[in-house]
Amino acid sequence: MLSEIINYYKNIVIISLVTSFVISLTLVLTKRLHGKYSMDATQGIQKAHTSPTPRIGGIAIFAGVITAMVFTQNEIKKIISIIIIAGLPAFIFGLAEDFTKKINVLTRLIATITSGVIAWMISGYSINSVGVPIIDIILSWLPISVAFTAFAVGGVANAINIIDGFNGLASGFAIVALNSLAIISYLNGDINLSVVIIIIATSILGFWFINWPHGKIFLGDGGSYFIGFSLAWVSIMLVNRNQSISAFTPLLILIHPVFEVIFSIYRRSRKRKNPGSPDRLHLHSLIMKRYVAKKLMKIYKNRQKMIENRNAATGLLMIIMNIPNALLAIYVAKEKWMSMVSCIVFIMGYIIMYRKLIRFR
């Protein structure tokens, strides 16, 4: 009986992976047909690629999750349907930006926040406790809890969009984070949620195989927002469905993109710039310029070769740098203070590394 259940879910996971991979590949092979609308140009402050590339990879990931849902049943189908329905505003407005390049940052932020509200309306889940008495008293009031949940969802969705700067980075980070959340869910007996998380992860993996290392297709805003929403919502569900898990555990897993957003707002405000304005001063951008590019120049000697490989190398390096957090979160999942301290240690390490890379006071 157990082997039959494993084989059943294994086949569903394979379906999500294959669907995402095939659609990603198809979008690359047919780019001449849709490229007029879907291509990401090479000009721009945060552009690191050297040739126009389709930025609609989110379609493949979204399709992978939907296809898997068709073959599931009972609670697993219900959980996936919540993610798909609630995630529509984030995905649609992100995809609209990918095609038109005319949807402003505020509108997309509102769309991701709306996804959080819809998810609460359908499921009833919200962030109503973090294990800190004073904050828990405030979150005990439902309107505050729902508002906090919606803004948290919007924040994570935009955080994934911010780190989507190099081949494989945002999608690779999401795969690592989702696997960590799936393991924690499984170890706590929440098998259904664990299966849902793995389905989302494998849908992203199918895209990742086309995106990394050569960047044949990009996530785009639709992909990054949908992944960010999914990460945020399965994290909220994990804590709500498993009361013994610390609310700081998902934060530890997602701390890199979350703190990237907070720190970016801080440094831009110091320079009196719009918090939403793009720049090349994110941690991953600095690591690419100050470390990866220099190392690759010693290997290739040829600048063009270095440029061709630096995006993939930076993306992979950043993924590897986030694995310790994901593993540590599994170990301290039920330890509130350990997970909280771990988040603080990461933040301190981030600031120290950033100061060394940019040498700012």
C-alpha positions in Angstrom: 0.0 0.0 0.0 2.8 2.5 1.0 4.7 1.7 -2.2 1.6 2.3 -4.3 1.1 5.7 -2.6 4.7 6.7 -3.2 4.6 5.6 -6.9 1.3 7.6 -7.3 2.8 10.8 -6.0 6.1 10.2 -7.8 4.2 10.1 -11.1 2.4 13.4 -10.3 5.7 15.1 -9.5 7.3 13.8 -12.7 4.2 15.2 -14.6 4.7 18.7 -13.1 8.5 18.6 -13.9 8.0 17.4 -17.5 5.2 19.8 -18.2 7.2 22.8 -17.0 10.3 21.6 -18.9 8.5 21.0 -22.2 6.6 24.4 -22.1 9.8 26.2 -21.2 11.6 24.6 -24.1 8.7 25.3 -26.4 8.7 29.0 -25.5 12.4 29.2 -26.3 12.0 27.4 -29.7 9.0 29.6 -30.7 10.4 32.9 -29.5 10.3 34.3 -33.0 6.5 34.1 -32.9 6.1 35.9 -29.5 9.4 37.7 -29.1 8.0 41.0 -30.2 6.1 41.1 -26.9 8.0 38.6 -24.6 11.6 39.5 -25.1 13.7 41.1 -22.3 16.0 43.7 -23.8 19.7 44.0 -22.8 19.5 47.7 -22.0 18.7 48.6 -18.4 20.3 49.2 -15.0 19.8 45.6 -13.8 20.3 43.8 -17.1 23.2 41.3 -17.0 22.4 39.3 -20.2 24.0 40.0 -23.6 21.1 39.0 -25.9 17.3 39.5 -26.0 15.6 36.6 -24.1 12.0 35.5 -23.5 10.9 36.6 -20.0 7.7 34.5 -19.7 9.1 31.4 -18.0 6.4 31.9 -15.3 3.9 30.4 -17.8 5.7 27.1 -17.7 5.8 26.9 -13.9 2.2 27.9 -13.6 1.2 25.3 -16.1 3.3 22.6 -14.3 1.4 23.2 -11.1 -2.0 23.3 -12.8 -1.3 20.0 -14.7 -0.2 18.3 -11.5 -3.4 19.4 -9.8 -5.5 17.7 -12.4 -4.0 14.3 -11.4 -4.3 14.9 -7.6 -7.3 14.4 -5.3 -8.8 15.2 -1.9 -6.8 17.7 0.2 -3.8 17.9 -2.1 -6.0 19.2 -4.9 -7.7 21.6 -2.5 -4.4 23.1 -1.3 -3.1 23.5 -4.9 -6.3 25.1 -6.0 -6.0 27.7 -3.3 -2.5 28.5 -4.4 -3.5 28.7 -8.1 -6.7 30.8 -7.5 -5.2 33.2 -4.9 -2.0 33.5 -6.9 -3.7 34.6 -10.1 -3.5 38.4 -9.4 0.2 38.2 -8.7 0.8 36.0 -11.7 -1.4 37.9 -14.2 -0.2 41.4 -13.3 3.4 40.1 -13.4 2.8 38.5 -16.8 1.2 41.7 -18.0 4.4 43.6 -17.1 6.4 40.9 -19.0 4.4 41.5 -22.1 3.7 45.2 -22.0 6.5 46.6 -19.7 4.0 49.2 -18.6 2.7 47.9 -15.2 4.2 50.1 -12.5 5.8 48.7 -9.3 2.9 49.9 -7.0 0.3 48.2 -9.1 2.2 44.9 -9.0 2.7 45.2 -5.2 -1.0 45.7 -4.8 -1.6 42.6 -6.9 0.6 40.5 -4.7 -1.0 41.8 -1.6 -4.4 41.1 -3.1 -3.3 37.5 -3.6 -2.5 37.3 0.1 -6.0 38.5 1.0 -7.7 36.1 -1.4 -5.7 33.2 0.0 -6.9 34.1 3.5 -10.5 34.4 2.4 -10.4 30.9 0.8 -8.4 29.1 3.5 -8.9 31.1 6.7 -5.1 31.0 7.4 -3.3 34.1 8.5 -0.3 35.0 10.6 -1.8 35.4 14.1 1.2 34.5 16.2 5.0 34.7 16.0 5.8 33.6 19.5 6.6 37.1 20.8 3.9 38.1 23.5 3.5 41.8 22.6 3.3 41.1 18.8 1.0 38.2 19.4 -1.5 40.4 21.3 -1.5 42.8 18.3 -1.9 40.0 15.8 -4.8 38.5 17.8 -7.0 41.1 16.2 -8.2 39.6 12.9 -8.0 42.8 10.7 -4.4 43.4 11.9 -3.5 39.7 11.3 -5.0 39.7 7.8 -3.3 43.0 6.9 0.1 41.7 8.2 -0.4 38.4 6.3 -1.2 40.2 3.1 1.8 42.6 3.3 4.1 39.6 4.2 2.9 37.8 1.1 3.4 40.9 -1.0 6.8 41.4 0.5 8.1 37.9 -0.2 6.7 38.0 -3.7 8.6 41.2 -4.4 11.7 39.9 -2.6 11.9 36.9 -5.1 11.5 39.4 -7.9 14.4 41.5 -6.6 16.9 38.5 -6.4 15.9 37.5 -9.9 19.0 38.9 -11.4 21.2 36.0 -12.7 20.6 32.7 -14.4 19.1 30.2 -12.0 19.3 32.4 -8.9 15.7 33.1 -8.0 14.4 29.7 -9.3 17.3 27.8 -7.7 16.8 29.6 -4.4 13.1 28.8 -4.5 13.8 25.1 -5.1 16.2 24.9 -2.1 13.7 26.8 0.1 10.8 24.7 -1.0 12.6 21.4 -0.4 13.5 22.6 3.1 9.8 23.5 3.8 8.7 20.1 2.4 11.1 18.2 4.6 9.9 20.1 7.7 6.3 19.4 6.7 7.0 15.7 6.2 8.9 15.4 9.5 5.9 16.8 11.3 3.5 14.4 9.6 1.9 16.9 7.2 2.3 14.7 4.2 -0.3 16.4 2.0 1.3 19.8 2.3 4.7 18.3 1.8 3.5 16.8 -1.5 2.1 20.1 -2.7 5.4 21.9 -1.9 7.4 19.2 -3.9 5.0 19.7 -6.8 5.7 23.4 -6.9 9.4 22.8 -6.5 9.6 20.3 -9.4 7.5 22.7 -11.6 10.2 25.3 -11.0 13.0 22.7 -11.6 11.6 22.0 -15.1 12.1 25.7 -15.9 15.5 25.8 -14.1 16.9 23.2 -16.5 16.3 25.6 -19.4 17.2 28.8 -17.5 20.5 27.6 -16.1 23.3 27.9 -17.1 22.8 29.6 -20.5 19.7 31.7 -19.7 17.6 30.7 -22.7 14.5 31.8 -20.9 13.8 34.1 -17.8 11.2 33.9 -15.0 9.9 37.3 -15.7 7.7 39.2 -13.2 4.9 36.6 -13.6 7.2 33.8 -12.7 8.9 35.5 -9.8 5.7 36.8 -8.3 3.9 33.5 -8.5 6.9 31.7 -7.0 7.2 34.3 -4.2 3.5 34.1 -3.5 3.7 30.3 -3.4 6.7 30.4 -1.0 5.0 32.8 1.3 1.7 30.9 1.4 3.0 27.4 1.9 5.1 28.9 4.8 2.0 30.4 6.3 0.2 27.1 5.9 3.0 25.2 7.4 3.0 27.2 10.6 -0.8 27.3 10.9 -1.2 23.6 10.3 1.7 22.6 12.6 1.6 24.7 15.8 4.9 23.3 17.1 6.9 24.9 14.3 8.3 28.3 15.0 7.1 31.2 12.9 10.8 32.2 12.5 11.6 29.0 10.7 10.2 30.0 7.3 11.7 33.4 7.9 15.1 31.8 8.3 14.6 29.9 5.1 13.6 33.1 3.2 15.8 35.5 5.1 18.1 36.3 2.1 15.5 37.8 -0.3 13.5 39.3 2.6 16.4 41.1 4.1 17.6 42.1 0.6 14.3 44.0 0.2 14.6 45.7 3.7 18.3 46.6 3.2 17.6 47.9 -0.4 14.9 50.2 1.0 17.2 51.4 3.7 20.2 52.2 1.5 18.1 53.9 -1.2 16.3 56.1 1.4 19.8 57.1 2.7 20.5 58.5 -0.7 17.0 60.0 -1.0 16.1 57.7 -3.9 12.8 56.0 -4.6 12.7 52.7 -2.6 11.4 51.0 -5.7 14.0 52.3 -8.1 16.4 49.7 -9.7 20.1 49.7 -9.2 23.2 47.4 -9.3 24.0 47.5 -5.6 22.2 44.3 -4.6 24.4 41.7 -2.8 24.3 39.3 -5.8 25.3 42.2 -8.2 28.3 43.1 -6.0 29.4 39.5 -5.6 29.3 39.2 -9.4 31.3 42.3 -10.0 33.8 42.1 -7.1 34.3 38.4 -6.9 32.9 36.2 -9.7 34.0 38.3 -12.6 37.6 38.6 -11.3 37.8 34.9 -10.7 36.5 34.0 -14.2 38.9 36.5 -15.9 41.8 34.4 -14.4 40.2 31.3 -15.8 39.1 32.5 -19.3 41.5 35.4 -19.9 38.9 36.5 -22.5 36.4 39.1 -21.4 33.7 37.9 -23.7 34.0 34.4 -22.3 33.9 35.8 -18.8 30.7 37.7 -19.5 29.0 34.6 -21.0 29.7 32.6 -17.9 29.5 35.1 -15.0 25.7 35.1 -14.7 25.4 31.3 -14.3 28.4 31.2 -12.0 26.9 33.9 -9.8 23.5 32.3 -9.7 24.9 29.0 -8.7 27.2 30.5 -6.0 24.3 32.4 -4.5 22.2 29.2 -4.4 24.9 27.4 -2.6 25.3 30.2 -0.1 21.6 29.8 0.9 21.8 26.0 1.5 23.2 26.3 5.1 20.1 28.4 6.1 17.7 25.8 4.6 19.5 22.9 6.4 19.7 24.8 9.7 16.0 25.6 9.5 15.2 21.9 9.4 17.2 21.4 12.6 15.8 24.3 14.6 12.2 24.1 13.1 10.6 23.8 16.6 13.1 26.1 18.4 11.7 29.6 18.5 14.8 31.3 20.0 17.3 29.3 17.9 15.5 30.2 14.7 15.3 33.8 15.7 19.0 34.0 16.7 19.9 32.3 13.4 18.0 35.0 11.5 19.9 37.7 13.4 23.2 36.0 12.7 22.4 35.9 9.0 21.6 39.6 9.0 24.9 40.5 10.7 26.8 38.3 8.2 25.0 39.9 5.3 25.9 43.5 6.5 29.5 42.5 7.1 29.8 40.9 3.7 28.1 43.9 2.0 30.4 46.4 3.7 33.5 44.5 2.6 32.1 44.3 -1.0 31.2 48.0 -1.4 33.4 49.6 1.3 30.7 52.0 2.4 30.3 53.8 5.8 
